[in-house]
Amino acid sequence: MPAGQITAQIAQEAVEAQRESARENVERLRAQLEGEGVERVSTLILEGHPGPAVCEAAAEAGADLVVMATHGR
């Protein structure tokens, strides 16, 4: 394989690494919030187009508030 080509396996490994990183970050934040006395913390990691995915998840959960974090950009 020529240098710089990405195989399906490499792409899948990269996606899995991103998913694991997201899980670790969300868990760390959840634990921090609970440690600061926040009593009810729910987390959810979604994939797909952001707008429809968030709206669908909020509707399914019967949520009246959605809080989303960004990485500062």
N, CA, C and O atoms as a Tripos MOL2 file, in Angstrom:
@<TRIPOS>MOLECULE
protein
  292   291    73     0     0
PROTEIN
NO_CHARGES

@<TRIPOS>ATOM
      1 N           0.8490   -1.1800    0.0000 N.3       1 MET1
      2 CA          0.0000    0.0000    0.0000 C.3       1 MET1
      3 C           0.8900    1.2360    0.0000 C.2       1 MET1
      4 O           1.8270    1.3220    0.7950 O.2       1 MET1
      5 N           0.6140    2.1880   -0.8740 N.am      2 PRO2
      6 CA          1.4010    3.4220   -0.9080 C.3       2 PRO2
      7 C           1.2360    4.2250    0.3840 C.2       2 PRO2
      8 O           0.1910    4.1820    1.0330 O.2       2 PRO2
      9 N           2.2820    4.9490    0.7330 N.am      3 ALA3
     10 CA          2.2420    5.7800    1.9340 C.3       3 ALA3
     11 C           1.1040    6.7850    1.8280 C.2       3 ALA3
     12 O           0.8530    7.3460    0.7620 O.2       3 ALA3
     13 N           0.4200    7.0070    2.9480 N.am      4 GLY4
     14 CA         -0.6450    8.0020    2.9850 C.3       4 GLY4
     15 C          -2.0210    7.4410    2.7080 C.2       4 GLY4
     16 O          -3.0050    8.1590    2.8880 O.2       4 GLY4
     17 N          -2.1430    6.1990    2.2810 N.am      5 GLN5
     18 CA         -3.4620    5.6140    2.0540 C.3       5 GLN5
     19 C          -4.0230    5.0840    3.3680 C.2       5 GLN5
     20 O          -3.2930    4.5670    4.2140 O.2       5 GLN5
     21 N          -5.3090    5.2210    3.5120 N.am      6 ILE6
     22 CA         -5.9800    4.7690    4.7300 C.3       6 ILE6
     23 C          -6.8530    3.5730    4.3850 C.2       6 ILE6
     24 O          -7.6840    3.6330    3.4780 O.2       6 ILE6
     25 N          -6.6560    2.4980    5.1130 N.am      7 THR7
     26 CA         -7.4750    1.3060    4.9120 C.3       7 THR7
     27 C          -8.7400    1.4130    5.7540 C.2       7 THR7
     28 O          -8.8390    2.2620    6.6410 O.2       7 THR7
     29 N          -9.6950    0.5540    5.4710 N.am      8 ALA8
     30 CA        -10.9310    0.5160    6.2540 C.3       8 ALA8
     31 C         -10.6130    0.2020    7.7190 C.2       8 ALA8
     32 O         -11.2550    0.7420    8.6200 O.2       8 ALA8
     33 N          -9.6550   -0.6430    7.9560 N.am      9 GLN9
     34 CA         -9.2850   -0.9990    9.3230 C.3       9 GLN9
     35 C          -8.7100    0.2080   10.0710 C.2       9 GLN9
     36 O          -9.0560    0.4440   11.2280 O.2       9 GLN9
     37 N          -7.8440    0.9600    9.4180 N.am     10 ILE10
     38 CA         -7.2570    2.1490   10.0450 C.3      10 ILE10
     39 C          -8.3570    3.1630   10.3570 C.2      10 ILE10
     40 O          -8.3670    3.7620   11.4320 O.2      10 ILE10
     41 N          -9.2840    3.3530    9.4110 N.am     11 ALA11
     42 CA        -10.3920    4.2930    9.6310 C.3      11 ALA11
     43 C         -11.2540    3.8350   10.7950 C.2      11 ALA11
     44 O         -11.6410    4.6500   11.6330 O.2      11 ALA11
     45 N         -11.5620    2.5490   10.8640 N.am     12 GLN12
     46 CA        -12.3870    2.0230   11.9500 C.3      12 GLN12
     47 C         -11.6760    2.1770   13.2930 C.2      12 GLN12
     48 O         -12.3160    2.5120   14.2900 O.2      12 GLN12
     49 N         -10.3830    1.9410   13.3370 N.am     13 GLU13
     50 CA         -9.6230    2.1090   14.5730 C.3      13 GLU13
     51 C          -9.6360    3.5730   15.0230 C.2      13 GLU13
     52 O          -9.7230    3.8570   16.2170 O.2      13 GLU13
     53 N          -9.5490    4.4920   14.0710 N.am     14 ALA14
     54 CA         -9.5890    5.9180   14.4010 C.3      14 ALA14
     55 C         -10.9550    6.3010   14.9700 C.2      14 ALA14
     56 O         -11.0330    7.0490   15.9440 O.2      14 ALA14
     57 N         -12.0150    5.7960   14.3750 N.am     15 VAL15
     58 CA        -13.3670    6.0820   14.8650 C.3      15 VAL15
     59 C         -13.5390    5.5300   16.2730 C.2      15 VAL15
     60 O         -14.0780    6.2130   17.1440 O.2      15 VAL15
     61 N         -13.0940    4.3210   16.5040 N.am     16 GLU16
     62 CA        -13.2040    3.7120   17.8400 C.3      16 GLU16
     63 C         -12.4080    4.5080   18.8690 C.2      16 GLU16
     64 O         -12.8630    4.6810   20.0000 O.2      16 GLU16
     65 N         -11.2310    4.9920   18.4940 N.am     17 ALA17
     66 CA        -10.4220    5.7950   19.4080 C.3      17 ALA17
     67 C         -11.1480    7.0970   19.7560 C.2      17 ALA17
     68 O         -11.1050    7.5430   20.9030 O.2      17 ALA17
     69 N         -11.8120    7.7030   18.7750 N.am     18 GLN18
     70 CA        -12.5780    8.9250   19.0340 C.3      18 GLN18
     71 C         -13.7590    8.6380   19.9540 C.2      18 GLN18
     72 O         -14.0470    9.4230   20.8570 O.2      18 GLN18
     73 N         -14.4410    7.5250   19.7320 N.am     19 ARG19
     74 CA        -15.5730    7.1530   20.5910 C.3      19 ARG19
     75 C         -15.1000    6.9400   22.0330 C.2      19 ARG19
     76 O         -15.7340    7.4200   22.9720 O.2      19 ARG19
     77 N         -14.0030    6.2320   22.2040 N.am     20 GLU20
     78 CA        -13.4860    5.9690   23.5430 C.3      20 GLU20
     79 C         -13.0700    7.2670   24.2200 C.2      20 GLU20
     80 O         -13.3300    7.4490   25.4090 O.2      20 GLU20
     81 N         -12.4420    8.1560   23.4990 N.am     21 SER21
     82 CA        -12.0560    9.4500   24.0540 C.3      21 SER21
     83 C         -13.2900   10.2340   24.4940 C.2      21 SER21
     84 O         -13.2850   10.8510   25.5600 O.2      21 SER21
     85 N         -14.3320   10.2130   23.6890 N.am     22 ALA22
     86 CA        -15.5730   10.9050   24.0440 C.3      22 ALA22
     87 C         -16.1650   10.3060   25.3150 C.2      22 ALA22
     88 O         -16.5890   11.0460   26.2020 O.2      22 ALA22
     89 N         -16.1990    8.9770   25.4170 N.am     23 ARG23
     90 CA        -16.7350    8.3170   26.6180 C.3      23 ARG23
     91 C         -15.9360    8.7160   27.8580 C.2      23 ARG23
     92 O         -16.5160    9.0090   28.9040 O.2      23 ARG23
     93 N         -14.6290    8.7280   27.7440 N.am     24 GLU24
     94 CA        -13.7830    9.0920   28.8780 C.3      24 GLU24
     95 C         -14.0150   10.5460   29.3020 C.2      24 GLU24
     96 O         -14.1160   10.8410   30.4930 O.2      24 GLU24
     97 N         -14.0990   11.4480   28.3260 N.am     25 ASN25
     98 CA        -14.3210   12.8610   28.6410 C.3      25 ASN25
     99 C         -15.6720   13.0860   29.2940 C.2      25 ASN25
    100 O         -15.7700   13.8260   30.2720 O.2      25 ASN25
    101 N         -16.7080   12.4630   28.7710 N.am     26 VAL26
    102 CA        -18.0550   12.6260   29.3280 C.3      26 VAL26
    103 C         -18.1130   12.0280   30.7350 C.2      26 VAL26
    104 O         -18.7240   12.6140   31.6290 O.2      26 VAL26
    105 N         -17.4970   10.8920   30.9340 N.am     27 GLU27
    106 CA        -17.5020   10.2710   32.2680 C.3      27 GLU27
    107 C         -16.7560   11.1470   33.2720 C.2      27 GLU27
    108 O         -17.1920   11.2960   34.4140 O.2      27 GLU27
    109 N         -15.6540   11.7150   32.8560 N.am     28 ARG28
    110 CA        -14.8830   12.5940   33.7410 C.3      28 ARG28
    111 C         -15.7250   13.8100   34.1580 C.2      28 ARG28
    112 O         -15.7370   14.1950   35.3280 O.2      28 ARG28
    113 N         -16.4190   14.4010   33.1970 N.am     29 LEU29
    114 CA        -17.2700   15.5520   33.4970 C.3      29 LEU29
    115 C         -18.4460   15.1550   34.3880 C.2      29 LEU29
    116 O         -18.7890   15.8790   35.3230 O.2      29 LEU29
    117 N         -19.0630   14.0130   34.1010 N.am     30 ARG30
    118 CA        -20.1740   13.5310   34.9320 C.3      30 ARG30
    119 C         -19.7280   13.3610   36.3730 C.2      30 ARG30
    120 O         -20.4230   13.7960   37.2910 O.2      30 ARG30
    121 N         -18.5880   12.7380   36.5820 N.am     31 ALA31
    122 CA        -18.0670   12.5210   37.9360 C.3      31 ALA31
    123 C         -17.7680   13.8520   38.6200 C.2      31 ALA31
    124 O         -18.0260   14.0040   39.8140 O.2      31 ALA31
    125 N         -17.2330   14.8070   37.8830 N.am     32 GLN32
    126 CA        -16.9380   16.1260   38.4460 C.3      32 GLN32
    127 C         -18.2260   16.8120   38.9010 C.2      32 GLN32
    128 O         -18.2900   17.3530   40.0040 O.2      32 GLN32
    129 N         -19.2460   16.7850   38.0510 N.am     33 LEU33
    130 CA        -20.5150   17.4230   38.4060 C.3      33 LEU33
    131 C         -21.1450   16.7720   39.6240 C.2      33 LEU33
    132 O         -21.6340   17.4650   40.5160 O.2      33 LEU33
    133 N         -21.1370   15.4540   39.6690 N.am     34 GLU34
    134 CA        -21.6900   14.7590   40.8260 C.3      34 GLU34
    135 C         -20.8820   15.0580   42.0800 C.2      34 GLU34
    136 O         -21.4420   15.1720   43.1710 O.2      34 GLU34
    137 N         -19.5610   15.1850   41.9300 N.am     35 GLY35
    138 CA        -18.7050   15.5310   43.0610 C.3      35 GLY35
    139 C         -18.9700   16.9250   43.5950 C.2      35 GLY35
    140 O         -18.6940   17.2170   44.7590 O.2      35 GLY35
    141 N         -19.5080   17.7850   42.7400 N.am     36 GLU36
    142 CA        -19.8380   19.1520   43.1400 C.3      36 GLU36
    143 C         -21.2840   19.2770   43.6090 C.2      36 GLU36
    144 O         -21.7730   20.3810   43.8480 O.2      36 GLU36
    145 N         -21.9710   18.1320   43.7420 N.am     37 GLY37
    146 CA        -23.3100   18.1410   44.3040 C.3      37 GLY37
    147 C         -24.4550   18.1410   43.3180 C.2      37 GLY37
    148 O         -25.6130   18.1970   43.7340 O.2      37 GLY37
    149 N         -24.1770   18.0810   42.0160 N.am     38 VAL38
    150 CA        -25.2650   17.9920   41.0490 C.3      38 VAL38
    151 C         -25.8700   16.6000   41.1840 C.2      38 VAL38
    152 O         -25.1790   15.5930   41.0330 O.2      38 VAL38
    153 N         -27.1650   16.5560   41.4700 N.am     39 GLU39
    154 CA        -27.7900   15.2780   41.8210 C.3      39 GLU39
    155 C         -28.1740   14.4090   40.6370 C.2      39 GLU39
    156 O         -28.0680   13.1850   40.7140 O.2      39 GLU39
    157 N         -28.6080   15.0010   39.5680 N.am     40 ARG40
    158 CA        -29.0700   14.2040   38.4210 C.3      40 ARG40
    159 C         -28.2800   14.5810   37.1810 C.2      40 ARG40
    160 O         -28.4800   15.6470   36.6000 O.2      40 ARG40
    161 N         -27.3950   13.7070   36.7910 N.am     41 VAL41
    162 CA        -26.5770   13.9420   35.6040 C.3      41 VAL41
    163 C         -26.8320   12.8020   34.6300 C.2      41 VAL41
    164 O         -26.6310   11.6340   34.9620 O.2      41 VAL41
    165 N         -27.2680   13.1440   33.4460 N.am     42 SER42
    166 CA        -27.4490   12.1580   32.3860 C.3      42 SER42
    167 C         -26.5250   12.5470   31.2400 C.2      42 SER42
    168 O         -26.3780   13.7280   30.9260 O.2      42 SER42
    169 N         -25.9180   11.5730   30.6320 N.am     43 THR43
    170 CA        -25.0390   11.8480   29.5080 C.3      43 THR43
    171 C         -25.4590   11.0030   28.3160 C.2      43 THR43
    172 O         -26.0580    9.9380   28.4630 O.2      43 THR43
    173 N         -25.1320   11.5010   27.1460 N.am     44 LEU44
    174 CA        -25.4610   10.7920   25.9250 C.3      44 LEU44
    175 C         -24.4750   11.2380   24.8540 C.2      44 LEU44
    176 O         -24.2360   12.4310   24.6720 O.2      44 LEU44
    177 N         -23.9190   10.2850   24.1620 N.am     45 ILE45
    178 CA        -23.0210   10.5840   23.0470 C.3      45 ILE45
    179 C         -23.7420   10.1340   21.7810 C.2      45 ILE45
    180 O         -24.1230    8.9710   21.6470 O.2      45 ILE45
    181 N         -23.9200   11.0680   20.8630 N.am     46 LEU46
    182 CA        -24.6550   10.7920   19.6350 C.3      46 LEU46
    183 C         -23.7340   10.8460   18.4310 C.2      46 LEU46
    184 O         -22.7010   11.5160   18.4500 O.2      46 LEU46
    185 N         -24.1150   10.1410   17.3970 N.am     47 GLU47
    186 CA        -23.4340   10.2280   16.1170 C.3      47 GLU47
    187 C         -24.4760   10.5580   15.0680 C.2      47 GLU47
    188 O         -25.6330   10.1510   15.1760 O.2      47 GLU47
    189 N         -24.0660   11.2910   14.0640 N.am     48 GLY48
    190 CA        -24.9840   11.6430   12.9850 C.3      48 GLY48
    191 C         -25.0040   13.1400   12.7890 C.2      48 GLY48
    192 O         -24.1270   13.8560   13.2730 O.2      48 GLY48
    193 N         -26.0090   13.6060   12.0750 N.am     49 HIS49
    194 CA        -26.1710   15.0450   11.8500 C.3      49 HIS49
    195 C         -26.6460   15.6650   13.1580 C.2      49 HIS49
    196 O         -27.6670   15.2400   13.6990 O.2      49 HIS49
    197 N         -25.9340   16.6570   13.6770 N.am     50 PRO50
    198 CA        -26.1880   17.1750   15.0230 C.3      50 PRO50
    199 C         -27.6140   17.6400   15.2980 C.2      50 PRO50
    200 O         -28.2140   17.2210   16.2880 O.2      50 PRO50
    201 N         -28.1660   18.4910   14.4480 N.am     51 GLY51
    202 CA        -29.4990   19.0350   14.7190 C.3      51 GLY51
    203 C         -30.5560   17.9600   14.8970 C.2      51 GLY51
    204 O         -31.1800   17.8800   15.9550 O.2      51 GLY51
    205 N         -30.7720   17.1290   13.8810 N.am     52 PRO52
    206 CA        -31.7810   16.0830   14.0080 C.3      52 PRO52
    207 C         -31.4800   15.0800   15.1250 C.2      52 PRO52
    208 O         -32.3990   14.6220   15.8050 O.2      52 PRO52
    209 N         -30.2120   14.7360   15.3200 N.am     53 ALA53
    210 CA        -29.8600   13.7590   16.3540 C.3      53 ALA53
    211 C         -30.1900   14.2880   17.7460 C.2      53 ALA53
    212 O         -30.7270   13.5600   18.5810 O.2      53 ALA53
    213 N         -29.8670   15.5580   17.9950 N.am     54 VAL54
    214 CA        -30.1400   16.1560   19.3060 C.3      54 VAL54
    215 C         -31.6500   16.2810   19.5250 C.2      54 VAL54
    216 O         -32.1530   15.9480   20.5980 O.2      54 VAL54
    217 N         -32.3600   16.7540   18.5190 N.am     55 CYS55
    218 CA        -33.8170   16.9090   18.6590 C.3      55 CYS55
    219 C         -34.4990   15.5610   18.9060 C.2      55 CYS55
    220 O         -35.3950   15.4640   19.7440 O.2      55 CYS55
    221 N         -34.0830   14.5400   18.1900 N.am     56 GLU56
    222 CA        -34.6680   13.2170   18.3660 C.3      56 GLU56
    223 C         -34.3740   12.6670   19.7590 C.2      56 GLU56
    224 O         -35.2640   12.1230   20.4120 O.2      56 GLU56
    225 N         -33.1340   12.8050   20.2150 N.am     57 ALA57
    226 CA        -32.7730   12.3020   21.5400 C.3      57 ALA57
    227 C         -33.5260   13.0470   22.6310 C.2      57 ALA57
    228 O         -33.9700   12.4310   23.6000 O.2      57 ALA57
    229 N         -33.6800   14.3710   22.4930 N.am     58 ALA58
    230 CA        -34.4100   15.1610   23.4850 C.3      58 ALA58
    231 C         -35.8680   14.7420   23.5320 C.2      58 ALA58
    232 O         -36.4410   14.6080   24.6130 O.2      58 ALA58
    233 N         -36.4690   14.5350   22.3750 N.am     59 ALA59
    234 CA        -37.8620   14.1080   22.3280 C.3      59 ALA59
    235 C         -38.0380   12.7300   22.9620 C.2      59 ALA59
    236 O         -38.9780   12.5070   23.7240 O.2      59 ALA59
    237 N         -37.1280   11.8060   22.6450 N.am     60 GLU60
    238 CA        -37.2080   10.4560   23.2110 C.3      60 GLU60
    239 C         -37.0670   10.4690   24.7320 C.2      60 GLU60
    240 O         -37.6850    9.6640   25.4270 O.2      60 GLU60
    241 N         -36.2530   11.3850   25.2370 N.am     61 ALA61
    242 CA        -36.0220   11.4660   26.6860 C.3      61 ALA61
    243 C         -37.0880   12.3040   27.3920 C.2      61 ALA61
    244 O         -37.1520   12.3170   28.6210 O.2      61 ALA61
    245 N         -37.9120   12.9920   26.6330 N.am     62 GLY62
    246 CA        -38.8820   13.8940   27.2460 C.3      62 GLY62
    247 C         -38.1970   15.0630   27.9310 C.2      62 GLY62
    248 O         -38.6870   15.5770   28.9360 O.2      62 GLY62
    249 N         -37.0740   15.4770   27.3910 N.am     63 ALA63
    250 CA        -36.2560   16.5210   28.0130 C.3      63 ALA63
    251 C         -36.8760   17.8930   27.8200 C.2      63 ALA63
    252 O         -37.4280   18.2020   26.7640 O.2      63 ALA63
    253 N         -36.7740   18.7100   28.8590 N.am     64 ASP64
    254 CA        -37.1910   20.1050   28.7260 C.3      64 ASP64
    255 C         -35.9770   21.0260   28.7320 C.2      64 ASP64
    256 O         -36.1200   22.2440   28.6270 O.2      64 ASP64
    257 N         -34.7840   20.4500   28.8550 N.am     65 LEU65
    258 CA        -33.5500   21.2190   28.8130 C.3      65 LEU65
    259 C         -32.4480   20.3420   28.2280 C.2      65 LEU65
    260 O         -32.2960   19.1820   28.6100 O.2      65 LEU65
    261 N         -31.6920   20.9010   27.3090 N.am     66 VAL66
    262 CA        -30.5400   20.2150   26.7330 C.3      66 VAL66
    263 C         -29.3390   21.1190   26.9260 C.2      66 VAL66
    264 O         -29.3710   22.2830   26.5260 O.2      66 VAL66
    265 N         -28.2740   20.6010   27.5350 N.am     67 VAL67
    266 CA        -27.0470   21.3440   27.7200 C.3      67 VAL67
    267 C         -25.9760   20.6710   26.8750 C.2      67 VAL67
    268 O         -25.7500   19.4650   26.9840 O.2      67 VAL67
    269 N         -25.3210   21.4600   26.0340 N.am     68 MET68
    270 CA        -24.2890   20.9080   25.1630 C.3      68 MET68
    271 C         -23.0020   21.6780   25.3840 C.2      68 MET68
    272 O         -23.0080   22.8980   25.5450 O.2      68 MET68
    273 N         -21.9130   20.9540   25.3900 N.am     69 ALA69
    274 CA        -20.6040   21.5740   25.5520 C.3      69 ALA69
    275 C         -19.8980   21.6400   24.2060 C.2      69 ALA69
    276 O         -20.2110   20.8790   23.2900 O.2      69 ALA69
    277 N         -18.9410   22.5600   24.0950 N.am     70 THR70
    278 CA        -18.1160   22.6280   22.8970 C.3      70 THR70
    279 C         -16.6700   22.6190   23.3400 C.2      70 THR70
    280 O         -16.3710   22.6230   24.5340 O.2      70 THR70
    281 N         -15.7970   22.6080   22.3910 N.am     71 HIS71
    282 CA        -14.3750   22.6330   22.6990 C.3      71 HIS71
    283 C         -13.8040   24.0270   22.4840 C.2      71 HIS71
    284 O         -12.5990   24.1840   22.2900 O.2      71 HIS71
    285 N         -14.6620   25.0340   22.5180 N.am     72 GLY72
    286 CA        -14.1930   26.4120   22.5160 C.3      72 GLY72
    287 C         -13.9920   27.0690   21.1630 C.2      72 GLY72
    288 O         -13.3780   28.1340   21.0900 O.2      72 GLY72
    289 N         -14.4750   26.4860   20.1210 N.am     73 ARG73
    290 CA        -14.3130   27.1150   18.8030 C.3      73 ARG73
    291 C         -15.5720   27.8020   18.3770 C.2      73 ARG73
    292 O         -15.6210   28.3850   17.2940 O.2      73 ARG73
@<TRIPOS>BOND
     1     1     2 1
     2     2     3 1
     3     3     4 2
     4     3     5 am
     5     5     6 1
     6     6     7 1
     7     7     8 2
     8     7     9 am
     9     9    10 1
    10    10    11 1
    11    11    12 2
    12    11    13 am
    13    13    14 1
    14    14    15 1
    15    15    16 2
    16    15    17 am
    17    17    18 1
    18    18    19 1
    19    19    20 2
    20    19    21 am
    21    21    22 1
    22    22    23 1
    23    23    24 2
    24    23    25 am
    25    25    26 1
    26    26    27 1
    27    27    28 2
    28    27    29 am
    29    29    30 1
    30    30    31 1
    31    31    32 2
    32    31    33 am
    33    33    34 1
    34    34    35 1
    35    35    36 2
    36    35    37 am
    37    37    38 1
    38    38    39 1
    39    39    40 2
    40    39    41 am
    41    41    42 1
    42    42    43 1
    43    43    44 2
    44    43    45 am
    45    45    46 1
    46    46    47 1
    47    47    48 2
    48    47    49 am
    49    49    50 1
    50    50    51 1
    51    51    52 2
    52    51    53 am
    53    53    54 1
    54    54    55 1
    55    55    56 2
    56    55    57 am
    57    57    58 1
    58    58    59 1
    59    59    60 2
    60    59    61 am
    61    61    62 1
    62    62    63 1
    63    63    64 2
    64    63    65 am
    65    65    66 1
    66    66    67 1
    67    67    68 2
    68    67    69 am
    69    69    70 1
    70    70    71 1
    71    71    72 2
    72    71    73 am
    73    73    74 1
    74    74    75 1
    75    75    76 2
    76    75    77 am
    77    77    78 1
    78    78    79 1
    79    79    80 2
    80    79    81 am
    81    81    82 1
    82    82    83 1
    83    83    84 2
    84    83    85 am
    85    85    86 1
    86    86    87 1
    87    87    88 2
    88    87    89 am
    89    89    90 1
    90    90    91 1
    91    91    92 2
    92    91    93 am
    93    93    94 1
    94    94    95 1
    95    95    96 2
    96    95    97 am
    97    97    98 1
    98    98    99 1
    99    99   100 2
   100    99   101 am
   101   101   102 1
   102   102   103 1
   103   103   104 2
   104   103   105 am
   105   105   106 1
   106   106   107 1
   107   107   108 2
   108   107   109 am
   109   109   110 1
   110   110   111 1
   111   111   112 2
   112   111   113 am
   113   113   114 1
   114   114   115 1
   115   115   116 2
   116   115   117 am
   117   117   118 1
   118   118   119 1
   119   119   120 2
   120   119   121 am
   121   121   122 1
   122   122   123 1
   123   123   124 2
   124   123   125 am
   125   125   126 1
   126   126   127 1
   127   127   128 2
   128   127   129 am
   129   129   130 1
   130   130   131 1
   131   131   132 2
   132   131   133 am
   133   133   134 1
   134   134   135 1
   135   135   136 2
   136   135   137 am
   137   137   138 1
   138   138   139 1
   139   139   140 2
   140   139   141 am
   141   141   142 1
   142   142   143 1
   143   143   144 2
   144   143   145 am
   145   145   146 1
   146   146   147 1
   147   147   148 2
   148   147   149 am
   149   149   150 1
   150   150   151 1
   151   151   152 2
   152   151   153 am
   153   153   154 1
   154   154   155 1
   155   155   156 2
   156   155   157 am
   157   157   158 1
   158   158   159 1
   159   159   160 2
   160   159   161 am
   161   161   162 1
   162   162   163 1
   163   163   164 2
   164   163   165 am
   165   165   166 1
   166   166   167 1
   167   167   168 2
   168   167   169 am
   169   169   170 1
   170   170   171 1
   171   171   172 2
   172   171   173 am
   173   173   174 1
   174   174   175 1
   175   175   176 2
   176   175   177 am
   177   177   178 1
   178   178   179 1
   179   179   180 2
   180   179   181 am
   181   181   182 1
   182   182   183 1
   183   183   184 2
   184   183   185 am
   185   185   186 1
   186   186   187 1
   187   187   188 2
   188   187   189 am
   189   189   190 1
   190   190   191 1
   191   191   192 2
   192   191   193 am
   193   193   194 1
   194   194   195 1
   195   195   196 2
   196   195   197 am
   197   197   198 1
   198   198   199 1
   199   199   200 2
   200   199   201 am
   201   201   202 1
   202   202   203 1
   203   203   204 2
   204   203   205 am
   205   205   206 1
   206   206   207 1
   207   207   208 2
   208   207   209 am
   209   209   210 1
   210   210   211 1
   211   211   212 2
   212   211   213 am
   213   213   214 1
   214   214   215 1
   215   215   216 2
   216   215   217 am
   217   217   218 1
   218   218   219 1
   219   219   220 2
   220   219   221 am
   221   221   222 1
   222   222   223 1
   223   223   224 2
   224   223   225 am
   225   225   226 1
   226   226   227 1
   227   227   228 2
   228   227   229 am
   229   229   230 1
   230   230   231 1
   231   231   232 2
   232   231   233 am
   233   233   234 1
   234   234   235 1
   235   235   236 2
   236   235   237 am
   237   237   238 1
   238   238   239 1
   239   239   240 2
   240   239   241 am
   241   241   242 1
   242   242   243 1
   243   243   244 2
   244   243   245 am
   245   245   246 1
   246   246   247 1
   247   247   248 2
   248   247   249 am
   249   249   250 1
   250   250   251 1
   251   251   252 2
   252   251   253 am
   253   253   254 1
   254   254   255 1
   255   255   256 2
   256   255   257 am
   257   257   258 1
   258   258   259 1
   259   259   260 2
   260   259   261 am
   261   261   262 1
   262   262   263 1
   263   263   264 2
   264   263   265 am
   265   265   266 1
   266   266   267 1
   267   267   268 2
   268   267   269 am
   269   269   270 1
   270   270   271 1
   271   271   272 2
   272   271   273 am
   273   273   274 1
   274   274   275 1
   275   275   276 2
   276   275   277 am
   277   277   278 1
   278   278   279 1
   279   279   280 2
   280   279   281 am
   281   281   282 1
   282   282   283 1
   283   283   284 2
   284   283   285 am
   285   285   286 1
   286   286   287 1
   287   287   288 2
   288   287   289 am
   289   289   290 1
   290   290   291 1
   291   291   292 2
@<TRIPOS>SUBSTRUCTURE
     1 MET1         2 RESIDUE 1 A MET
     2 PRO2         6 RESIDUE 1 A PRO
     3 ALA3        10 RESIDUE 1 A ALA
     4 GLY4        14 RESIDUE 1 A GLY
     5 GLN5        18 RESIDUE 1 A GLN
     6 ILE6        22 RESIDUE 1 A ILE
     7 THR7        26 RESIDUE 1 A THR
     8 ALA8        30 RESIDUE 1 A ALA
     9 GLN9        34 RESIDUE 1 A GLN
    10 ILE10       38 RESIDUE 1 A ILE
    11 ALA11       42 RESIDUE 1 A ALA
    12 GLN12       46 RESIDUE 1 A GLN
    13 GLU13       50 RESIDUE 1 A GLU
    14 ALA14       54 RESIDUE 1 A ALA
    15 VAL15       58 RESIDUE 1 A VAL
    16 GLU16       62 RESIDUE 1 A GLU
    17 ALA17       66 RESIDUE 1 A ALA
    18 GLN18       70 RESIDUE 1 A GLN
    19 ARG19       74 RESIDUE 1 A ARG
    20 GLU20       78 RESIDUE 1 A GLU
    21 SER21       82 RESIDUE 1 A SER
    22 ALA22       86 RESIDUE 1 A ALA
    23 ARG23       90 RESIDUE 1 A ARG
    24 GLU24       94 RESIDUE 1 A GLU
    25 ASN25       98 RESIDUE 1 A ASN
    26 VAL26      102 RESIDUE 1 A VAL
    27 GLU27      106 RESIDUE 1 A GLU
    28 ARG28      110 RESIDUE 1 A ARG
    29 LEU29      114 RESIDUE 1 A LEU
    30 ARG30      118 RESIDUE 1 A ARG
    31 ALA31      122 RESIDUE 1 A ALA
    32 GLN32      126 RESIDUE 1 A GLN
    33 LEU33      130 RESIDUE 1 A LEU
    34 GLU34      134 RESIDUE 1 A GLU
    35 GLY35      138 RESIDUE 1 A GLY
    36 GLU36      142 RESIDUE 1 A GLU
    37 GLY37      146 RESIDUE 1 A GLY
    38 VAL38      150 RESIDUE 1 A VAL
    39 GLU39      154 RESIDUE 1 A GLU
    40 ARG40      158 RESIDUE 1 A ARG
    41 VAL41      162 RESIDUE 1 A VAL
    42 SER42      166 RESIDUE 1 A SER
    43 THR43      170 RESIDUE 1 A THR
    44 LEU44      174 RESIDUE 1 A LEU
    45 ILE45      178 RESIDUE 1 A ILE
    46 LEU46      182 RESIDUE 1 A LEU
    47 GLU47      186 RESIDUE 1 A GLU
    48 GLY48      190 RESIDUE 1 A GLY
    49 HIS49      194 RESIDUE 1 A HIS
    50 PRO50      198 RESIDUE 1 A PRO
    51 GLY51      202 RESIDUE 1 A GLY
    52 PRO52      206 RESIDUE 1 A PRO
    53 ALA53      210 RESIDUE 1 A ALA
    54 VAL54      214 RESIDUE 1 A VAL
    55 CYS55      218 RESIDUE 1 A CYS
    56 GLU56      222 RESIDUE 1 A GLU
    57 ALA57      226 RESIDUE 1 A ALA
    58 ALA58      230 RESIDUE 1 A ALA
    59 ALA59      234 RESIDUE 1 A ALA
    60 GLU60      238 RESIDUE 1 A GLU
    61 ALA61      242 RESIDUE 1 A ALA
    62 GLY62      246 RESIDUE 1 A GLY
    63 ALA63      250 RESIDUE 1 A ALA
    64 ASP64      254 RESIDUE 1 A ASP
    65 LEU65      258 RESIDUE 1 A LEU
    66 VAL66      262 RESIDUE 1 A VAL
    67 VAL67      266 RESIDUE 1 A VAL
    68 MET68      270 RESIDUE 1 A MET
    69 ALA69      274 RESIDUE 1 A ALA
    70 THR70      278 RESIDUE 1 A THR
    71 HIS71      282 RESIDUE 1 A HIS
    72 GLY72      286 RESIDUE 1 A GLY
    73 ARG73      290 RESIDUE 1 A ARG
